[in-house]
Amino acid sequence: MNKRDLVECVAAEIGGSRTAAEKAVKAVLDSILDGVDRDGSVAIAGFGTFERKERAARTGRNPRTGESLEIPASSTVAFRPAAALKRTVATV
């Protein structure tokens, strides 16, 4: 399922227009992005938690040349599914 499919499902579920569903999906996704950026995590009961993870700087190797290089510290986002989501996926 991609974003367009999600918008179509939301439109069908709410019985509204595709435009209204697209605005709703965009609002939810933007809110999750803002929450992770501002607070470090967003928890949605029964679905899961999006949280910012920090990666430390480390030394890596160029696989072509074998040369060592420094990989700088960075941030990423991790998703930890809730128990209800795990159960749903496990039964499929």
MODELLER restraints for C-alpha pairs under 7 A, 6 or more apart:
rsr = mdl.restraints
at = mdl.atoms
rsr.add(forms.Gaussian(group=physical.xy_distance, feature=features.Distance(at['CA:7:A'], at['CA:18:A']), mean=6.77, stdev=0.5))
rsr.add(forms.Gaussian(group=physical.xy_distance, feature=features.Distance(at['CA:7:A'], at['CA:21:A']), mean=5.58, stdev=0.5))
rsr.add(forms.Gaussian(group=physical.xy_distance, feature=features.Distance(at['CA:7:A'], at['CA:22:A']), mean=5.39, stdev=0.5))
rsr.add(forms.Gaussian(group=physical.xy_distance, feature=features.Distance(at['CA:7:A'], at['CA:25:A']), mean=6.56, stdev=0.5))
rsr.add(forms.Gaussian(group=physical.xy_distance, feature=features.Distance(at['CA:8:A'], at['CA:18:A']), mean=6.54, stdev=0.5))
rsr.add(forms.Gaussian(group=physical.xy_distance, feature=features.Distance(at['CA:10:A'], at['CA:21:A']), mean=5.69, stdev=0.5))
rsr.add(forms.Gaussian(group=physical.xy_distance, feature=features.Distance(at['CA:11:A'], at['CA:17:A']), mean=5.87, stdev=0.5))
rsr.add(forms.Gaussian(group=physical.xy_distance, feature=features.Distance(at['CA:11:A'], at['CA:18:A']), mean=5.40, stdev=0.5))
rsr.add(forms.Gaussian(group=physical.xy_distance, feature=features.Distance(at['CA:11:A'], at['CA:21:A']), mean=4.99, stdev=0.5))
rsr.add(forms.Gaussian(group=physical.xy_distance, feature=features.Distance(at['CA:32:A'], at['CA:42:A']), mean=6.39, stdev=0.5))
rsr.add(forms.Gaussian(group=physical.xy_distance, feature=features.Distance(at['CA:35:A'], at['CA:41:A']), mean=6.44, stdev=0.5))
rsr.add(forms.Gaussian(group=physical.xy_distance, feature=features.Distance(at['CA:35:A'], at['CA:42:A']), mean=5.88, stdev=0.5))
rsr.add(forms.Gaussian(group=physical.xy_distance, feature=features.Distance(at['CA:36:A'], at['CA:42:A']), mean=5.85, stdev=0.5))
rsr.add(forms.Gaussian(group=physical.xy_distance, feature=features.Distance(at['CA:36:A'], at['CA:50:A']), mean=6.93, stdev=0.5))
rsr.add(forms.Gaussian(group=physical.xy_distance, feature=features.Distance(at['CA:36:A'], at['CA:51:A']), mean=6.13, stdev=0.5))
rsr.add(forms.Gaussian(group=physical.xy_distance, feature=features.Distance(at['CA:36:A'], at['CA:52:A']), mean=6.37, stdev=0.5))
rsr.add(forms.Gaussian(group=physical.xy_distance, feature=features.Distance(at['CA:40:A'], at['CA:51:A']), mean=5.62, stdev=0.5))
rsr.add(forms.Gaussian(group=physical.xy_distance, feature=features.Distance(at['CA:40:A'], at['CA:52:A']), mean=5.21, stdev=0.5))
rsr.add(forms.Gaussian(group=physical.xy_distance, feature=features.Distance(at['CA:41:A'], at['CA:49:A']), mean=6.80, stdev=0.5))
rsr.add(forms.Gaussian(group=physical.xy_distance, feature=features.Distance(at['CA:41:A'], at['CA:50:A']), mean=5.41, stdev=0.5))
rsr.add(forms.Gaussian(group=physical.xy_distance, feature=features.Distance(at['CA:41:A'], at['CA:51:A']), mean=4.03, stdev=0.5))
rsr.add(forms.Gaussian(group=physical.xy_distance, feature=features.Distance(at['CA:41:A'], at['CA:52:A']), mean=6.22, stdev=0.5))
rsr.add(forms.Gaussian(group=physical.xy_distance, feature=features.Distance(at['CA:42:A'], at['CA:49:A']), mean=5.56, stdev=0.5))
rsr.add(forms.Gaussian(group=physical.xy_distance, feature=features.Distance(at['CA:42:A'], at['CA:50:A']), mean=5.18, stdev=0.5))
rsr.add(forms.Gaussian(group=physical.xy_distance, feature=features.Distance(at['CA:42:A'], at['CA:51:A']), mean=6.42, stdev=0.5))
rsr.add(forms.Gaussian(group=physical.xy_distance, feature=features.Distance(at['CA:43:A'], at['CA:49:A']), mean=4.22, stdev=0.5))
rsr.add(forms.Gaussian(group=physical.xy_distance, feature=features.Distance(at['CA:43:A'], at['CA:50:A']), mean=6.44, stdev=0.5))
rsr.add(forms.Gaussian(group=physical.xy_distance, feature=features.Distance(at['CA:46:A'], at['CA:82:A']), mean=5.56, stdev=0.5))
rsr.add(forms.Gaussian(group=physical.xy_distance, feature=features.Distance(at['CA:46:A'], at['CA:84:A']), mean=5.36, stdev=0.5))
rsr.add(forms.Gaussian(group=physical.xy_distance, feature=features.Distance(at['CA:46:A'], at['CA:85:A']), mean=6.50, stdev=0.5))
rsr.add(forms.Gaussian(group=physical.xy_distance, feature=features.Distance(at['CA:47:A'], at['CA:81:A']), mean=6.04, stdev=0.5))
rsr.add(forms.Gaussian(group=physical.xy_distance, feature=features.Distance(at['CA:47:A'], at['CA:82:A']), mean=5.12, stdev=0.5))
rsr.add(forms.Gaussian(group=physical.xy_distance, feature=features.Distance(at['CA:47:A'], at['CA:84:A']), mean=6.79, stdev=0.5))
rsr.add(forms.Gaussian(group=physical.xy_distance, feature=features.Distance(at['CA:47:A'], at['CA:85:A']), mean=5.57, stdev=0.5))
rsr.add(forms.Gaussian(group=physical.xy_distance, feature=features.Distance(at['CA:48:A'], at['CA:79:A']), mean=6.93, stdev=0.5))
rsr.add(forms.Gaussian(group=physical.xy_distance, feature=features.Distance(at['CA:48:A'], at['CA:80:A']), mean=5.52, stdev=0.5))
rsr.add(forms.Gaussian(group=physical.xy_distance, feature=features.Distance(at['CA:48:A'], at['CA:81:A']), mean=4.07, stdev=0.5))
rsr.add(forms.Gaussian(group=physical.xy_distance, feature=features.Distance(at['CA:48:A'], at['CA:82:A']), mean=4.30, stdev=0.5))
rsr.add(forms.Gaussian(group=physical.xy_distance, feature=features.Distance(at['CA:49:A'], at['CA:79:A']), mean=5.64, stdev=0.5))
rsr.add(forms.Gaussian(group=physical.xy_distance, feature=features.Distance(at['CA:49:A'], at['CA:80:A']), mean=5.17, stdev=0.5))
rsr.add(forms.Gaussian(group=physical.xy_distance, feature=features.Distance(at['CA:49:A'], at['CA:81:A']), mean=6.35, stdev=0.5))
rsr.add(forms.Gaussian(group=physical.xy_distance, feature=features.Distance(at['CA:50:A'], at['CA:77:A']), mean=6.63, stdev=0.5))
rsr.add(forms.Gaussian(group=physical.xy_distance, feature=features.Distance(at['CA:50:A'], at['CA:78:A']), mean=5.74, stdev=0.5))
rsr.add(forms.Gaussian(group=physical.xy_distance, feature=features.Distance(at['CA:50:A'], at['CA:79:A']), mean=4.57, stdev=0.5))
rsr.add(forms.Gaussian(group=physical.xy_distance, feature=features.Distance(at['CA:50:A'], at['CA:80:A']), mean=6.54, stdev=0.5))
rsr.add(forms.Gaussian(group=physical.xy_distance, feature=features.Distance(at['CA:51:A'], at['CA:77:A']), mean=5.53, stdev=0.5))
rsr.add(forms.Gaussian(group=physical.xy_distance, feature=features.Distance(at['CA:51:A'], at['CA:78:A']), mean=5.39, stdev=0.5))
rsr.add(forms.Gaussian(group=physical.xy_distance, feature=features.Distance(at['CA:51:A'], at['CA:79:A']), mean=6.46, stdev=0.5))
rsr.add(forms.Gaussian(group=physical.xy_distance, feature=features.Distance(at['CA:52:A'], at['CA:75:A']), mean=6.66, stdev=0.5))
rsr.add(forms.Gaussian(group=physical.xy_distance, feature=features.Distance(at['CA:52:A'], at['CA:76:A']), mean=5.73, stdev=0.5))
rsr.add(forms.Gaussian(group=physical.xy_distance, feature=features.Distance(at['CA:52:A'], at['CA:77:A']), mean=4.53, stdev=0.5))
rsr.add(forms.Gaussian(group=physical.xy_distance, feature=features.Distance(at['CA:52:A'], at['CA:78:A']), mean=6.30, stdev=0.5))
rsr.add(forms.Gaussian(group=physical.xy_distance, feature=features.Distance(at['CA:53:A'], at['CA:75:A']), mean=5.65, stdev=0.5))
rsr.add(forms.Gaussian(group=physical.xy_distance, feature=features.Distance(at['CA:53:A'], at['CA:76:A']), mean=5.30, stdev=0.5))
rsr.add(forms.Gaussian(group=physical.xy_distance, feature=features.Distance(at['CA:53:A'], at['CA:77:A']), mean=5.79, stdev=0.5))
rsr.add(forms.Gaussian(group=physical.xy_distance, feature=features.Distance(at['CA:53:A'], at['CA:78:A']), mean=6.59, stdev=0.5))
rsr.add(forms.Gaussian(group=physical.xy_distance, feature=features.Distance(at['CA:54:A'], at['CA:74:A']), mean=6.00, stdev=0.5))
rsr.add(forms.Gaussian(group=physical.xy_distance, feature=features.Distance(at['CA:54:A'], at['CA:75:A']), mean=4.54, stdev=0.5))
rsr.add(forms.Gaussian(group=physical.xy_distance, feature=features.Distance(at['CA:54:A'], at['CA:76:A']), mean=6.47, stdev=0.5))
rsr.add(forms.Gaussian(group=physical.xy_distance, feature=features.Distance(at['CA:55:A'], at['CA:73:A']), mean=5.46, stdev=0.5))
rsr.add(forms.Gaussian(group=physical.xy_distance, feature=features.Distance(at['CA:55:A'], at['CA:74:A']), mean=5.17, stdev=0.5))
rsr.add(forms.Gaussian(group=physical.xy_distance, feature=features.Distance(at['CA:55:A'], at['CA:75:A']), mean=5.87, stdev=0.5))
rsr.add(forms.Gaussian(group=physical.xy_distance, feature=features.Distance(at['CA:56:A'], at['CA:73:A']), mean=4.64, stdev=0.5))
rsr.add(forms.Gaussian(group=physical.xy_distance, feature=features.Distance(at['CA:56:A'], at['CA:74:A']), mean=6.83, stdev=0.5))
rsr.add(forms.Gaussian(group=physical.xy_distance, feature=features.Distance(at['CA:57:A'], at['CA:71:A']), mean=5.62, stdev=0.5))
rsr.add(forms.Gaussian(group=physical.xy_distance, feature=features.Distance(at['CA:57:A'], at['CA:72:A']), mean=4.55, stdev=0.5))
rsr.add(forms.Gaussian(group=physical.xy_distance, feature=features.Distance(at['CA:57:A'], at['CA:73:A']), mean=4.04, stdev=0.5))
rsr.add(forms.Gaussian(group=physical.xy_distance, feature=features.Distance(at['CA:58:A'], at['CA:70:A']), mean=5.97, stdev=0.5))
rsr.add(forms.Gaussian(group=physical.xy_distance, feature=features.Distance(at['CA:58:A'], at['CA:71:A']), mean=5.27, stdev=0.5))
rsr.add(forms.Gaussian(group=physical.xy_distance, feature=features.Distance(at['CA:58:A'], at['CA:72:A']), mean=6.71, stdev=0.5))
rsr.add(forms.Gaussian(group=physical.xy_distance, feature=features.Distance(at['CA:59:A'], at['CA:68:A']), mean=6.67, stdev=0.5))
rsr.add(forms.Gaussian(group=physical.xy_distance, feature=features.Distance(at['CA:59:A'], at['CA:69:A']), mean=5.71, stdev=0.5))
rsr.add(forms.Gaussian(group=physical.xy_distance, feature=features.Distance(at['CA:59:A'], at['CA:70:A']), mean=4.63, stdev=0.5))
rsr.add(forms.Gaussian(group=physical.xy_distance, feature=features.Distance(at['CA:59:A'], at['CA:71:A']), mean=5.80, stdev=0.5))
rsr.add(forms.Gaussian(group=physical.xy_distance, feature=features.Distance(at['CA:60:A'], at['CA:68:A']), mean=5.75, stdev=0.5))
rsr.add(forms.Gaussian(group=physical.xy_distance, feature=features.Distance(at['CA:60:A'], at['CA:69:A']), mean=5.33, stdev=0.5))
rsr.add(forms.Gaussian(group=physical.xy_distance, feature=features.Distance(at['CA:60:A'], at['CA:70:A']), mean=6.13, stdev=0.5))
rsr.add(forms.Gaussian(group=physical.xy_distance, feature=features.Distance(at['CA:60:A'], at['CA:71:A']), mean=6.37, stdev=0.5))
rsr.add(forms.Gaussian(group=physical.xy_distance, feature=features.Distance(at['CA:61:A'], at['CA:67:A']), mean=5.51, stdev=0.5))
rsr.add(forms.Gaussian(group=physical.xy_distance, feature=features.Distance(at['CA:61:A'], at['CA:68:A']), mean=4.55, stdev=0.5))
rsr.add(forms.Gaussian(group=physical.xy_distance, feature=features.Distance(at['CA:61:A'], at['CA:69:A']), mean=5.87, stdev=0.5))
rsr.add(forms.Gaussian(group=physical.xy_distance, feature=features.Distance(at['CA:62:A'], at['CA:68:A']), mean=6.47, stdev=0.5))
